[in-house]
Every structure is written in C-alpha cells, then in structure tokens.
Amino acid sequence: MRARPATVISVLAVTVSMLAGCGLVSSSGKFHDASLPGGEQPLAGAKLVVTSKSFTEGVLLGKITATYLAAAGADVRDMTGAPGSASSRQAQLNGDADVLWEYTGTGWVNYHNQTETISDPNELWQRVHDLEKRDYNLEWLPPANFNDTYAFGASTPTAERLRVKSLSEVAALPVHDRTFCVDDEFFSRSDGFIPMLQKYGIPYNDPNGVPAGNVTRMDAGVVYTATAKGAPCNFGMIYTTDGRVKNLNLVVLDDDKKFFLPYSGTAVVRGAVLDRYPELRPLIGTISEHLTDGLMQDLNGRVDIDGEDPADVAYDWLKSEKLVE
C-alpha cells in the first residue's frame, strides 16, 4: 500500500524489497554520510528511527529524511523499506519508529475508515492531522507539494489528436473514443473506476456511456505501456508521481470534477519525539517544500527505470539542492 492499496507483484530481497504500484526497490538499511552546509548540528545528541513503506517512493522519502536528519547531527537508525504498509505504521504506533512518510488519503480512508470525499488537500490534511493527534499523538507535519493519487493519462499524440486535457473532455468524446485500460483492483474499488465514470456522466456498461467492450483490464504495470502506445486504449489508469509518466511522455488528465481523493505526501512524527526535538519541524519542512509531482516522477524513475539505488538517489538529490555536503 502506498497512496492506496496496491497489488504486490514481486518480492526480491537484499534486506527488504517489494513491488507495489510504483516499482521494485532494494533497501540495505544504509544511507550516505553527509553534513549540513556550514556544519551546523541542530540535532546533535538526538537518537531517531526513520522507517518507510516498501515501494519506491516510500523508500526514497525515507532515505532522503534519514540522510538529512543525520547530516543535522542525529544518530539515525534506518528502518526504511518495511514490508507492507501495516508494519511501518505499527512500528510507529508501538514507539519503535519515530518518523514515517504517509499520505493524507491513506490516513483518512485506511486508518480512520472515513468515506467522505474531501477534494481540498489542505482541508483533508487538517482533518487527518486532528484525528491522528487526538487518537495516537502522531503529528502530521504540513504536507509536501506532491500528490500521489490515481489519475488517467494518455499518450501525448492521443491527447493532441483528441484535444483532451481533462476527464470532462474525455466524457464529451464520441463513445468509440472512450476506451480505457485499468487494473482489476482499481476496476473493483468502491472509489475506483465505475464510480468515477458515474461522476463524469458516462456510466459503465451503457451504450451511451462506456460500453464494457471499451474497457481492457490488465496488470497495473502493463497499463502504462498500453497507454503510451494508444492501444488497446486511449486512456489508462496511472499514479501521478510514477516515474513512467515522464519517461513515457504521458499527459496526466485533469480530474476537474475532483473525484479522486488527495494523497498528499506528509511526514509523520511521534508527538513525544517532536516535543523532545522541536528542530525536526523546520528541518523536515525544508525537505517538504522542495518536493513536487515532477520531482518525485524524476526520482522514482531513477530507481524504477534506471536501476539506481534509492540511497544514492536521495543523497545525490540532497547535494544537488545544496541541502547537504
């Protein structure tokens, strides 16, 4: 599970590795030594445990955080790449881990069983923040500027040929052009494909909406290549920060009716730890303000497509931003 439950399609171990939505990751439990520019050590004497979920983006965020907090002087134990979402979450609830990157949609739906759709990302963050603080004394810090949620994409030639930039424009196309590739999990979700079509006024299995023959169900990874080829579908389900979006030059269609719940990336710190080390707030805030959808696509792609190690990617990016040396 990352922004939402995803199908695990492969397991390969170095210490921990899994394939969930975004890609295959190996995590050795190590990160690069670095220091802050100028040599400041605002976290000198702090002992922190950083964990993460096991998919590419989760491990990257964990490695970035572990590297940066250690550069700030903390004694950091790297527990990135915990298999599955539950283990990293449970480690934090048990007090065995201090810092974990989460997603607001995950907190709202999976951790608090909420069904209300809140399209405003700031409102959703605030609601999740308040629930988590009240129930678990977990502090959800202000979210980063990326949203790892469901979306639909099209190849650049397809989007230009059909002149579409939004899902409402897709809904206005002739029926024969409304062809979709989705995976089984998204097809069957209560907040997935069929309710989305209903929201946009093109109901599934309706001759005037989206006939069943217009929908091809396939593995999530194959959806990207099929969408890039424009066959057998014009539009495919994607994750907005996946490295393949940029690598395959896909156009992300605007969810202009705000059907999909925001999944803003957010660093979560145990309240007791934040009280002990208040310097964590501005330090992690520095990381968050640099993160965007486009950047996460680039970083995820370096791991999933180019085969780089997440620890190397994290360190190189921090250096490139002059956050560490």
Contacts in CASP RR format, 6 or more apart in sequence:
PFRMAT RR
TARGET T0000
AUTHOR 0000-0000-0000
METHOD contacts of the structure
MODEL  1
MRARPATVISVLAVTVSMLAGCGLVSSSGKFHDASLPGGEQPLAGAKLVV
TSKSFTEGVLLGKITATYLAAAGADVRDMTGAPGSASSRQAQLNGDADVL
WEYTGTGWVNYHNQTETISDPNELWQRVHDLEKRDYNLEWLPPANFNDTY
AFGASTPTAERLRVKSLSEVAALPVHDRTFCVDDEFFSRSDGFIPMLQKY
GIPYNDPNGVPAGNVTRMDAGVVYTATAKGAPCNFGMIYTTDGRVKNLNL
VVLDDDKKFFLPYSGTAVVRGAVLDRYPELRPLIGTISEHLTDGLMQDLN
GRVDIDGEDPADVAYDWLKSEKLVE
1 20 0 8 1.000
1 53 0 8 1.000
1 84 0 8 1.000
1 85 0 8 1.000
1 106 0 8 1.000
1 110 0 8 1.000
2 20 0 8 1.000
2 21 0 8 1.000
2 22 0 8 1.000
2 53 0 8 1.000
2 55 0 8 1.000
2 57 0 8 1.000
2 58 0 8 1.000
2 85 0 8 1.000
2 103 0 8 1.000
2 106 0 8 1.000
2 148 0 8 1.000
2 239 0 8 1.000
3 103 0 8 1.000
3 105 0 8 1.000
3 106 0 8 1.000
3 148 0 8 1.000
3 149 0 8 1.000
3 150 0 8 1.000
3 239 0 8 1.000
3 263 0 8 1.000
4 105 0 8 1.000
4 106 0 8 1.000
4 109 0 8 1.000
4 110 0 8 1.000
4 149 0 8 1.000
4 150 0 8 1.000
4 263 0 8 1.000
5 110 0 8 1.000
5 185 0 8 1.000
6 20 0 8 1.000
6 21 0 8 1.000
6 22 0 8 1.000
6 55 0 8 1.000
6 185 0 8 1.000
6 220 0 8 1.000
7 20 0 8 1.000
7 21 0 8 1.000
7 183 0 8 1.000
7 185 0 8 1.000
7 220 0 8 1.000
8 18 0 8 1.000
8 19 0 8 1.000
8 20 0 8 1.000
8 84 0 8 1.000
9 19 0 8 1.000
9 20 0 8 1.000
9 21 0 8 1.000
9 219 0 8 1.000
9 220 0 8 1.000
10 18 0 8 1.000
10 19 0 8 1.000
10 24 0 8 1.000
11 17 0 8 1.000
11 18 0 8 1.000
11 19 0 8 1.000
12 24 0 8 1.000
12 26 0 8 1.000
13 26 0 8 1.000
14 26 0 8 1.000
14 27 0 8 1.000
14 28 0 8 1.000
15 26 0 8 1.000
15 27 0 8 1.000
15 28 0 8 1.000
15 29 0 8 1.000
16 26 0 8 1.000
16 27 0 8 1.000
16 54 0 8 1.000
16 80 0 8 1.000
16 81 0 8 1.000
16 82 0 8 1.000
16 83 0 8 1.000
17 24 0 8 1.000
17 25 0 8 1.000
17 26 0 8 1.000
17 27 0 8 1.000
17 54 0 8 1.000
17 81 0 8 1.000
18 24 0 8 1.000
18 25 0 8 1.000
18 54 0 8 1.000
18 55 0 8 1.000
18 81 0 8 1.000
18 83 0 8 1.000
18 84 0 8 1.000
19 25 0 8 1.000
19 55 0 8 1.000
20 53 0 8 1.000
20 54 0 8 1.000
20 55 0 8 1.000
20 84 0 8 1.000
21 55 0 8 1.000
21 220 0 8 1.000
21 221 0 8 1.000
21 239 0 8 1.000
21 242 0 8 1.000
22 55 0 8 1.000
22 56 0 8 1.000
22 57 0 8 1.000
22 239 0 8 1.000
22 241 0 8 1.000
22 242 0 8 1.000
22 243 0 8 1.000
22 300 0 8 1.000
22 304 0 8 1.000
23 55 0 8 1.000
23 56 0 8 1.000
23 300 0 8 1.000
23 303 0 8 1.000
23 304 0 8 1.000
24 56 0 8 1.000
24 304 0 8 1.000
25 54 0 8 1.000
25 55 0 8 1.000
25 56 0 8 1.000
25 59 0 8 1.000
25 81 0 8 1.000
25 303 0 8 1.000
25 310 0 8 1.000
26 309 0 8 1.000
26 310 0 8 1.000
27 52 0 8 1.000
27 54 0 8 1.000
27 59 0 8 1.000
27 63 0 8 1.000
27 80 0 8 1.000
27 81 0 8 1.000
27 310 0 8 1.000
27 311 0 8 1.000
28 309 0 8 1.000
28 311 0 8 1.000
29 78 0 8 1.000
29 79 0 8 1.000
29 80 0 8 1.000
29 81 0 8 1.000
29 311 0 8 1.000
30 78 0 8 1.000
30 311 0 8 1.000
31 63 0 8 1.000
31 66 0 8 1.000
31 67 0 8 1.000
31 70 0 8 1.000
31 76 0 8 1.000
31 78 0 8 1.000
31 311 0 8 1.000
31 314 0 8 1.000
31 315 0 8 1.000
32 67 0 8 1.000
32 311 0 8 1.000
32 312 0 8 1.000
32 314 0 8 1.000
32 315 0 8 1.000
33 70 0 8 1.000
34 67 0 8 1.000
34 68 0 8 1.000
34 70 0 8 1.000
34 71 0 8 1.000
34 315 0 8 1.000
34 318 0 8 1.000
34 319 0 8 1.000
34 324 0 8 1.000
34 325 0 8 1.000
35 71 0 8 1.000
35 324 0 8 1.000
35 325 0 8 1.000
36 71 0 8 1.000
36 72 0 8 1.000
36 323 0 8 1.000
36 324 0 8 1.000
36 325 0 8 1.000
37 322 0 8 1.000
37 323 0 8 1.000
37 324 0 8 1.000
37 325 0 8 1.000
38 325 0 8 1.000
40 72 0 8 1.000
41 72 0 8 1.000
41 73 0 8 1.000
42 72 0 8 1.000
42 73 0 8 1.000
42 279 0 8 1.000
42 283 0 8 1.000
43 69 0 8 1.000
43 72 0 8 1.000
43 73 0 8 1.000
43 74 0 8 1.000
43 277 0 8 1.000
43 279 0 8 1.000
43 280 0 8 1.000
43 283 0 8 1.000
44 73 0 8 1.000
44 74 0 8 1.000
45 73 0 8 1.000
45 74 0 8 1.000
45 75 0 8 1.000
46 69 0 8 1.000
46 73 0 8 1.000
46 74 0 8 1.000
46 75 0 8 1.000
46 276 0 8 1.000
46 277 0 8 1.000
47 74 0 8 1.000
47 75 0 8 1.000
47 77 0 8 1.000
48 69 0 8 1.000
48 74 0 8 1.000
48 75 0 8 1.000
48 76 0 8 1.000
48 77 0 8 1.000
48 98 0 8 1.000
48 99 0 8 1.000
48 273 0 8 1.000
48 277 0 8 1.000
49 76 0 8 1.000
49 77 0 8 1.000
49 79 0 8 1.000
49 91 0 8 1.000
49 96 0 8 1.000
49 97 0 8 1.000
49 98 0 8 1.000
49 99 0 8 1.000
50 62 0 8 1.000
50 65 0 8 1.000
50 66 0 8 1.000
50 69 0 8 1.000
50 76 0 8 1.000
50 77 0 8 1.000
50 78 0 8 1.000
50 79 0 8 1.000
50 80 0 8 1.000
50 97 0 8 1.000
50 98 0 8 1.000
50 99 0 8 1.000
50 100 0 8 1.000
51 62 0 8 1.000
51 79 0 8 1.000
51 80 0 8 1.000
51 81 0 8 1.000
51 82 0 8 1.000
51 88 0 8 1.000
51 91 0 8 1.000
51 92 0 8 1.000
51 97 0 8 1.000
51 99 0 8 1.000
51 100 0 8 1.000
52 58 0 8 1.000
52 59 0 8 1.000
52 61 0 8 1.000
52 62 0 8 1.000
52 63 0 8 1.000
52 79 0 8 1.000
52 80 0 8 1.000
52 81 0 8 1.000
52 82 0 8 1.000
52 88 0 8 1.000
52 100 0 8 1.000
52 101 0 8 1.000
53 59 0 8 1.000
53 81 0 8 1.000
53 82 0 8 1.000
53 84 0 8 1.000
53 85 0 8 1.000
53 88 0 8 1.000
53 101 0 8 1.000
54 81 0 8 1.000
54 82 0 8 1.000
54 83 0 8 1.000
54 84 0 8 1.000
56 300 0 8 1.000
56 301 0 8 1.000
56 303 0 8 1.000
56 304 0 8 1.000
56 310 0 8 1.000
57 148 0 8 1.000
57 241 0 8 1.000
57 296 0 8 1.000
57 299 0 8 1.000
57 300 0 8 1.000
58 80 0 8 1.000
58 81 0 8 1.000
58 101 0 8 1.000
59 80 0 8 1.000
59 81 0 8 1.000
59 303 0 8 1.000
59 310 0 8 1.000
60 296 0 8 1.000
60 299 0 8 1.000
60 300 0 8 1.000
60 303 0 8 1.000
60 310 0 8 1.000
60 313 0 8 1.000
60 314 0 8 1.000
61 101 0 8 1.000
61 265 0 8 1.000
61 267 0 8 1.000
62 80 0 8 1.000
62 99 0 8 1.000
62 101 0 8 1.000
62 314 0 8 1.000
63 78 0 8 1.000
63 80 0 8 1.000
63 310 0 8 1.000
63 311 0 8 1.000
63 313 0 8 1.000
63 314 0 8 1.000
63 315 0 8 1.000
64 287 0 8 1.000
64 314 0 8 1.000
64 317 0 8 1.000
64 318 0 8 1.000
65 99 0 8 1.000
65 101 0 8 1.000
65 267 0 8 1.000
65 284 0 8 1.000
65 287 0 8 1.000
66 76 0 8 1.000
66 78 0 8 1.000
66 80 0 8 1.000
66 314 0 8 1.000
67 311 0 8 1.000
67 314 0 8 1.000
67 315 0 8 1.000
67 318 0 8 1.000
67 324 0 8 1.000
68 283 0 8 1.000
68 286 0 8 1.000
68 287 0 8 1.000
68 318 0 8 1.000
68 323 0 8 1.000
68 324 0 8 1.000
69 76 0 8 1.000
69 99 0 8 1.000
69 280 0 8 1.000
69 283 0 8 1.000
69 284 0 8 1.000
70 76 0 8 1.000
71 318 0 8 1.000
71 323 0 8 1.000
71 324 0 8 1.000
72 279 0 8 1.000
72 283 0 8 1.000
74 277 0 8 1.000
79 88 0 8 1.000
79 91 0 8 1.000
79 97 0 8 1.000
80 310 0 8 1.000
81 88 0 8 1.000
82 88 0 8 1.000
82 91 0 8 1.000
85 106 0 8 1.000
85 110 0 8 1.000
88 97 0 8 1.000
88 100 0 8 1.000
89 100 0 8 1.000
89 102 0 8 1.000
89 111 0 8 1.000
91 97 0 8 1.000
91 100 0 8 1.000
92 98 0 8 1.000
92 100 0 8 1.000
92 138 0 8 1.000
92 268 0 8 1.000
92 270 0 8 1.000
93 136 0 8 1.000
93 138 0 8 1.000
95 270 0 8 1.000
98 269 0 8 1.000
98 270 0 8 1.000
98 273 0 8 1.000
99 267 0 8 1.000
99 268 0 8 1.000
99 269 0 8 1.000
99 273 0 8 1.000
99 280 0 8 1.000
99 284 0 8 1.000
100 267 0 8 1.000
100 268 0 8 1.000
101 265 0 8 1.000
101 266 0 8 1.000
101 267 0 8 1.000
101 268 0 8 1.000
102 140 0 8 1.000
102 265 0 8 1.000
102 266 0 8 1.000
102 267 0 8 1.000
102 268 0 8 1.000
103 148 0 8 1.000
103 263 0 8 1.000
103 264 0 8 1.000
103 265 0 8 1.000
103 266 0 8 1.000
104 121 0 8 1.000
104 124 0 8 1.000
104 125 0 8 1.000
104 128 0 8 1.000
104 140 0 8 1.000
104 143 0 8 1.000
104 262 0 8 1.000
104 263 0 8 1.000
104 264 0 8 1.000
104 265 0 8 1.000
104 266 0 8 1.000
105 124 0 8 1.000
105 128 0 8 1.000
105 149 0 8 1.000
105 261 0 8 1.000
105 262 0 8 1.000
105 263 0 8 1.000
105 264 0 8 1.000
106 263 0 8 1.000
107 128 0 8 1.000
107 131 0 8 1.000
107 132 0 8 1.000
108 114 0 8 1.000
108 118 0 8 1.000
108 124 0 8 1.000
108 127 0 8 1.000
108 128 0 8 1.000
108 261 0 8 1.000
109 115 0 8 1.000
109 191 0 8 1.000
109 261 0 8 1.000
111 132 0 8 1.000
112 128 0 8 1.000
112 131 0 8 1.000
112 135 0 8 1.000
114 127 0 8 1.000
117 191 0 8 1.000
117 258 0 8 1.000
117 259 0 8 1.000
117 261 0 8 1.000
118 124 0 8 1.000
118 127 0 8 1.000
118 261 0 8 1.000
118 262 0 8 1.000
119 258 0 8 1.000
119 261 0 8 1.000
119 262 0 8 1.000
120 262 0 8 1.000
121 143 0 8 1.000
121 147 0 8 1.000
121 262 0 8 1.000
121 264 0 8 1.000
124 261 0 8 1.000
124 262 0 8 1.000
124 264 0 8 1.000
125 140 0 8 1.000
125 142 0 8 1.000
125 143 0 8 1.000
125 264 0 8 1.000
125 266 0 8 1.000
128 140 0 8 1.000
128 266 0 8 1.000
129 139 0 8 1.000
129 140 0 8 1.000
132 138 0 8 1.000
132 139 0 8 1.000
132 140 0 8 1.000
132 268 0 8 1.000
133 139 0 8 1.000
133 140 0 8 1.000
137 270 0 8 1.000
137 271 0 8 1.000
137 272 0 8 1.000
138 268 0 8 1.000
138 269 0 8 1.000
138 270 0 8 1.000
138 271 0 8 1.000
139 268 0 8 1.000
139 269 0 8 1.000
139 270 0 8 1.000
139 271 0 8 1.000
139 274 0 8 1.000
140 266 0 8 1.000
140 267 0 8 1.000
140 268 0 8 1.000
141 266 0 8 1.000
141 267 0 8 1.000
141 268 0 8 1.000
141 269 0 8 1.000
141 281 0 8 1.000
141 284 0 8 1.000
141 285 0 8 1.000
141 288 0 8 1.000
142 266 0 8 1.000
142 285 0 8 1.000
142 288 0 8 1.000
143 264 0 8 1.000
143 265 0 8 1.000
143 266 0 8 1.000
143 288 0 8 1.000
144 264 0 8 1.000
144 265 0 8 1.000
144 266 0 8 1.000
144 267 0 8 1.000
144 287 0 8 1.000
144 288 0 8 1.000
144 289 0 8 1.000
144 291 0 8 1.000
144 292 0 8 1.000
145 288 0 8 1.000
145 289 0 8 1.000
145 291 0 8 1.000
145 292 0 8 1.000
145 293 0 8 1.000
146 240 0 8 1.000
146 241 0 8 1.000
146 264 0 8 1.000
146 265 0 8 1.000
146 291 0 8 1.000
146 292 0 8 1.000
146 293 0 8 1.000
146 294 0 8 1.000
146 295 0 8 1.000
146 296 0 8 1.000
147 240 0 8 1.000
147 241 0 8 1.000
147 262 0 8 1.000
147 263 0 8 1.000
147 264 0 8 1.000
147 265 0 8 1.000
147 293 0 8 1.000
148 239 0 8 1.000
148 240 0 8 1.000
148 241 0 8 1.000
148 263 0 8 1.000
148 265 0 8 1.000
148 296 0 8 1.000
149 239 0 8 1.000
149 240 0 8 1.000
149 260 0 8 1.000
149 261 0 8 1.000
149 262 0 8 1.000
149 263 0 8 1.000
150 186 0 8 1.000
150 192 0 8 1.000
150 237 0 8 1.000
150 238 0 8 1.000
150 239 0 8 1.000
150 240 0 8 1.000
150 260 0 8 1.000
151 237 0 8 1.000
151 238 0 8 1.000
151 239 0 8 1.000
151 240 0 8 1.000
151 252 0 8 1.000
151 253 0 8 1.000
151 255 0 8 1.000
151 260 0 8 1.000
152 167 0 8 1.000
152 170 0 8 1.000
152 180 0 8 1.000
152 235 0 8 1.000
152 236 0 8 1.000
152 237 0 8 1.000
152 238 0 8 1.000
152 252 0 8 1.000
152 253 0 8 1.000
153 159 0 8 1.000
153 227 0 8 1.000
153 235 0 8 1.000
153 236 0 8 1.000
153 237 0 8 1.000
153 238 0 8 1.000
153 245 0 8 1.000
153 250 0 8 1.000
153 251 0 8 1.000
153 252 0 8 1.000
153 253 0 8 1.000
154 162 0 8 1.000
154 164 0 8 1.000
154 227 0 8 1.000
154 230 0 8 1.000
154 234 0 8 1.000
154 235 0 8 1.000
154 236 0 8 1.000
154 250 0 8 1.000
154 251 0 8 1.000
154 253 0 8 1.000
155 227 0 8 1.000
155 228 0 8 1.000
155 229 0 8 1.000
155 230 0 8 1.000
155 248 0 8 1.000
155 249 0 8 1.000
155 250 0 8 1.000
155 251 0 8 1.000
156 249 0 8 1.000
156 250 0 8 1.000
156 251 0 8 1.000
157 230 0 8 1.000
158 230 0 8 1.000
158 234 0 8 1.000
158 235 0 8 1.000
158 251 0 8 1.000
159 165 0 8 1.000
159 251 0 8 1.000
159 253 0 8 1.000
162 170 0 8 1.000
162 173 0 8 1.000
162 177 0 8 1.000
162 234 0 8 1.000
163 169 0 8 1.000
164 170 0 8 1.000
164 173 0 8 1.000
164 253 0 8 1.000
165 251 0 8 1.000
165 253 0 8 1.000
165 254 0 8 1.000
166 253 0 8 1.000
166 254 0 8 1.000
166 255 0 8 1.000
166 256 0 8 1.000
167 196 0 8 1.000
167 200 0 8 1.000
167 253 0 8 1.000
167 254 0 8 1.000
167 255 0 8 1.000
167 256 0 8 1.000
167 257 0 8 1.000
167 259 0 8 1.000
168 200 0 8 1.000
168 256 0 8 1.000
168 257 0 8 1.000
169 253 0 8 1.000
170 178 0 8 1.000
170 200 0 8 1.000
170 235 0 8 1.000
170 253 0 8 1.000
171 178 0 8 1.000
171 200 0 8 1.000
171 201 0 8 1.000
171 202 0 8 1.000
175 207 0 8 1.000
175 208 0 8 1.000
175 209 0 8 1.000
175 210 0 8 1.000
175 211 0 8 1.000
175 214 0 8 1.000
176 214 0 8 1.000
177 234 0 8 1.000
178 202 0 8 1.000
178 209 0 8 1.000
178 210 0 8 1.000
178 214 0 8 1.000
178 234 0 8 1.000
178 235 0 8 1.000
179 214 0 8 1.000
179 215 0 8 1.000
179 216 0 8 1.000
179 232 0 8 1.000
179 233 0 8 1.000
179 234 0 8 1.000
179 235 0 8 1.000
180 193 0 8 1.000
180 210 0 8 1.000
180 214 0 8 1.000
180 215 0 8 1.000
180 216 0 8 1.000
180 233 0 8 1.000
180 234 0 8 1.000
180 235 0 8 1.000
180 236 0 8 1.000
180 237 0 8 1.000
181 215 0 8 1.000
181 216 0 8 1.000
181 217 0 8 1.000
181 218 0 8 1.000
181 222 0 8 1.000
181 223 0 8 1.000
181 226 0 8 1.000
181 227 0 8 1.000
181 232 0 8 1.000
181 233 0 8 1.000
181 235 0 8 1.000
181 236 0 8 1.000
181 237 0 8 1.000
182 193 0 8 1.000
182 215 0 8 1.000
182 216 0 8 1.000
182 217 0 8 1.000
182 218 0 8 1.000
182 223 0 8 1.000
182 236 0 8 1.000
182 237 0 8 1.000
183 217 0 8 1.000
183 218 0 8 1.000
183 219 0 8 1.000
183 220 0 8 1.000
183 221 0 8 1.000
183 223 0 8 1.000
183 237 0 8 1.000
184 217 0 8 1.000
185 220 0 8 1.000
186 192 0 8 1.000
186 193 0 8 1.000
186 220 0 8 1.000
186 237 0 8 1.000
187 193 0 8 1.000
187 194 0 8 1.000
187 215 0 8 1.000
187 217 0 8 1.000
191 260 0 8 1.000
191 261 0 8 1.000
193 204 0 8 1.000
193 215 0 8 1.000
193 237 0 8 1.000
194 204 0 8 1.000
195 259 0 8 1.000
196 259 0 8 1.000
196 260 0 8 1.000
197 203 0 8 1.000
197 204 0 8 1.000
197 209 0 8 1.000
197 210 0 8 1.000
198 204 0 8 1.000
199 257 0 8 1.000
199 259 0 8 1.000
200 257 0 8 1.000
200 259 0 8 1.000
201 209 0 8 1.000
202 209 0 8 1.000
202 210 0 8 1.000
203 209 0 8 1.000
203 210 0 8 1.000
204 210 0 8 1.000
204 212 0 8 1.000
204 215 0 8 1.000
205 211 0 8 1.000
205 212 0 8 1.000
215 233 0 8 1.000
216 226 0 8 1.000
216 232 0 8 1.000
216 233 0 8 1.000
218 226 0 8 1.000
220 237 0 8 1.000
223 236 0 8 1.000
223 237 0 8 1.000
223 238 0 8 1.000
224 238 0 8 1.000
224 242 0 8 1.000
224 244 0 8 1.000
224 248 0 8 1.000
224 250 0 8 1.000
225 248 0 8 1.000
226 232 0 8 1.000
226 233 0 8 1.000
226 236 0 8 1.000
227 233 0 8 1.000
227 235 0 8 1.000
227 236 0 8 1.000
227 238 0 8 1.000
227 248 0 8 1.000
227 250 0 8 1.000
228 248 0 8 1.000
228 249 0 8 1.000
228 250 0 8 1.000
235 253 0 8 1.000
238 244 0 8 1.000
238 245 0 8 1.000
238 250 0 8 1.000
238 252 0 8 1.000
239 245 0 8 1.000
240 252 0 8 1.000
240 293 0 8 1.000
241 293 0 8 1.000
241 294 0 8 1.000
241 296 0 8 1.000
241 297 0 8 1.000
241 300 0 8 1.000
242 297 0 8 1.000
242 300 0 8 1.000
242 304 0 8 1.000
243 296 0 8 1.000
243 297 0 8 1.000
243 298 0 8 1.000
243 300 0 8 1.000
243 301 0 8 1.000
243 304 0 8 1.000
243 305 0 8 1.000
244 250 0 8 1.000
244 301 0 8 1.000
244 304 0 8 1.000
244 305 0 8 1.000
245 252 0 8 1.000
245 297 0 8 1.000
246 294 0 8 1.000
246 297 0 8 1.000
246 298 0 8 1.000
246 301 0 8 1.000
247 301 0 8 1.000
247 305 0 8 1.000
265 291 0 8 1.000
266 288 0 8 1.000
267 284 0 8 1.000
267 285 0 8 1.000
267 287 0 8 1.000
267 288 0 8 1.000
269 280 0 8 1.000
269 284 0 8 1.000
273 280 0 8 1.000
274 280 0 8 1.000
274 281 0 8 1.000
286 323 0 8 1.000
287 323 0 8 1.000
290 321 0 8 1.000
290 323 0 8 1.000
299 313 0 8 1.000
299 314 0 8 1.000
299 317 0 8 1.000
302 308 0 8 1.000
302 313 0 8 1.000
303 309 0 8 1.000
303 310 0 8 1.000
303 313 0 8 1.000
315 324 0 8 1.000
318 324 0 8 1.000
319 325 0 8 1.000
END
